[in-house]
């Protein structure tokens, strides 16, 4: 007789049990793999979908295909039978890419007033500032790749033209500085005194 044991902490099992088990360590699936599988499922079901929406769902699923499928199911209902970027952002609570693009362009021109204006415009949407910083860091990662890898075309989230524009406008060392600031700011976000100052 065979048994299937599932646990997130195998060390708690007695050694006598572990010694008789064949272990399979399940890992998180990459965003690209999840979004590709979702596209196949939706194509088979003949449900209209946008690549950006699938990528947003894949990111929100955090490596879990089951969670991704559950989110897509909710998104189909939320979006009236379609899987669209606008509906995905509305359901997941993510901000429009244009806001992150404005922040990045303000950094590229070193225009502090424009940067503050872009940050303050976010307040109207009461965003998750941690997500804003995550999105900014993700964009800066793509800009760094554009600078380092010849022919890098990015992905469906950001237009290659934008990446080339930012890669030419921001020195490589500044891209790294802004990236570090974003991820460290993300980590220390909880220490900000009041929400409006968490980003500005």
ROSE-893319 format. One record per residue (C-alpha): residue in three letters; y negated, z, x. Coordinates in steps of 0.1 Angstrom, whole numbers, padded with zeros to 4 digits, always signed. Example, Ala and Ser with C-alpha at 12.3 -4.5 7.8 and 13.67 -1.06 7.14 Angstrom:
// residues 2
ALA+0045+0078+0123SER+0011+0071+0137
END
This chain:
// residues 200
UNK+0000+0000+0000UNK-0034-0009+0013UNK-0067+0009+0007UNK-0103-0003+0011UNK-0128+0022+0023UNK-0165+0016+0023UNK-0189+0039+0041UNK-0223+0038+0059UNK-0212+0067+0082UNK-0176+0061+0095UNK-0180+0090+0119UNK-0176+0114+0091UNK-0140+0102+0085UNK-0113+0121+0102UNK-0101+0106+0134UNK-0066+0103+0121UNK-0078+0081+0093UNK-0101+0060+0115UNK-0072+0054+0140UNK-0053+0037+0111UNK-0082+0016+0099UNK-0092-0019+0107UNK-0130-0017+0108UNK-0155-0044+0097UNK-0191-0036+0105UNK-0213-0055+0080UNK-0247-0066+0093UNK-0279-0076+0076UNK-0281-0113+0069UNK-0311-0132+0083UNK-0339-0144+0060UNK-0331-0180+0066UNK-0294-0177+0057UNK-0303-0158+0025UNK-0329-0183+0014UNK-0305-0212+0021UNK-0278-0197+0000UNK-0302-0189-0028UNK-0313-0226-0028UNK-0277-0237-0031UNK-0271-0214-0060UNK-0302-0225-0078UNK-0295-0262-0072UNK-0260-0257-0086UNK-0275-0240-0117UNK-0302-0267-0119UNK-0330-0241-0118UNK-0363-0253-0104UNK-0374-0234-0073UNK-0399-0234-0045UNK-0389-0227-0008UNK-0417-0202-0003UNK-0405-0182-0033UNK-0370-0180-0020UNK-0382-0169+0014UNK-0403-0141-0002UNK-0372-0130-0021UNK-0350-0131+0010UNK-0376-0110+0029UNK-0377-0085+0001UNK-0339-0083+0000UNK-0340-0068+0036UNK-0307-0084+0047UNK-0287-0079+0014UNK-0274-0110-0003UNK-0266-0089-0034UNK-0302-0076-0036UNK-0315-0111-0031UNK-0294-0125-0060UNK-0305-0096-0082UNK-0342-0103-0074UNK-0338-0140-0081UNK-0322-0132-0114UNK-0352-0110-0123UNK-0376-0137-0110UNK-0360-0164-0132UNK-0367-0142-0162UNK-0402-0132-0149UNK-0411-0168-0141UNK-0399-0183-0174UNK-0369-0201-0160UNK-0384-0211-0127UNK-0385-0196-0092UNK-0421-0202-0081UNK-0442-0187-0053UNK-0469-0174-0076UNK-0444-0156-0099UNK-0425-0142-0068UNK-0457-0128-0054UNK-0466-0113-0087UNK-0432-0097-0092UNK-0428-0085-0056UNK-0464-0073-0053UNK-0472-0095-0023UNK-0507-0110-0018UNK-0515-0146-0016UNK-0512-0162+0019UNK-0548-0173+0017UNK-0560-0137+0022UNK-0539-0133+0054UNK-0551-0167+0066UNK-0588-0156+0061UNK-0581-0125+0082UNK-0565-0145+0109UNK-0594-0171+0110UNK-0619-0142+0112UNK-0600-0128+0142UNK-0600-0163+0157UNK-0638-0166+0156UNK-0643-0129+0165UNK-0666-0127+0134UNK-0666-0090+0125UNK-0687-0095+0093UNK-0663-0122+0081UNK-0634-0100+0089UNK-0648-0070+0069UNK-0656-0093+0040UNK-0620-0107+0040UNK-0606-0071+0042UNK-0629-0059+0014UNK-0619-0088-0009UNK-0584-0075-0007UNK-0595-0042-0025UNK-0598-0062-0058UNK-0560-0066-0057UNK-0551-0030-0048UNK-0526-0044-0023UNK-0499-0026-0003UNK-0518-0025+0030UNK-0485-0020+0048UNK-0474-0054+0035UNK-0508-0069+0044UNK-0502-0058+0080UNK-0466-0070+0080UNK-0478-0105+0068UNK-0505-0106+0094UNK-0481-0097+0121UNK-0457-0123+0108UNK-0484-0150+0110UNK-0494-0139+0145UNK-0458-0141+0156UNK-0457-0178+0145UNK-0490-0184+0163UNK-0475-0170+0195UNK-0445-0192+0191UNK-0468-0222+0186UNK-0484-0214+0219UNK-0452-0209+0237UNK-0428-0234+0223UNK-0435-0271+0225UNK-0431-0288+0192UNK-0428-0256+0172UNK-0433-0265+0135UNK-0431-0231+0119UNK-0415-0227+0085UNK-0425-0231+0048UNK-0447-0200+0047UNK-0474-0213+0069UNK-0486-0249+0074UNK-0481-0262+0110UNK-0517-0274+0110UNK-0529-0238+0105UNK-0506-0226+0132UNK-0520-0252+0157UNK-0555-0243+0147UNK-0551-0206+0153UNK-0530-0212+0185UNK-0559-0232+0199UNK-0586-0208+0188UNK-0571-0174+0198UNK-0562-0168+0235UNK-0525-0158+0240UNK-0534-0123+0252UNK-0555-0117+0221UNK-0527-0129+0198UNK-0505-0102+0215UNK-0533-0076+0211UNK-0538-0083+0174UNK-0501-0083+0168UNK-0497-0049+0185UNK-0527-0036+0165UNK-0511-0048+0133UNK-0477-0032+0139UNK-0491+0000+0153UNK-0516+0002+0124UNK-0486-0003+0101UNK-0468+0026+0116UNK-0499+0049+0115UNK-0510+0038+0080UNK-0501+0072+0065UNK-0526+0090+0087UNK-0556+0071+0072UNK-0578+0095+0052UNK-0583+0074+0021UNK-0568+0041+0009UNK-0599+0018+0013UNK-0602+0027+0049UNK-0565+0020+0056UNK-0573-0015+0065UNK-0610-0018+0071
END
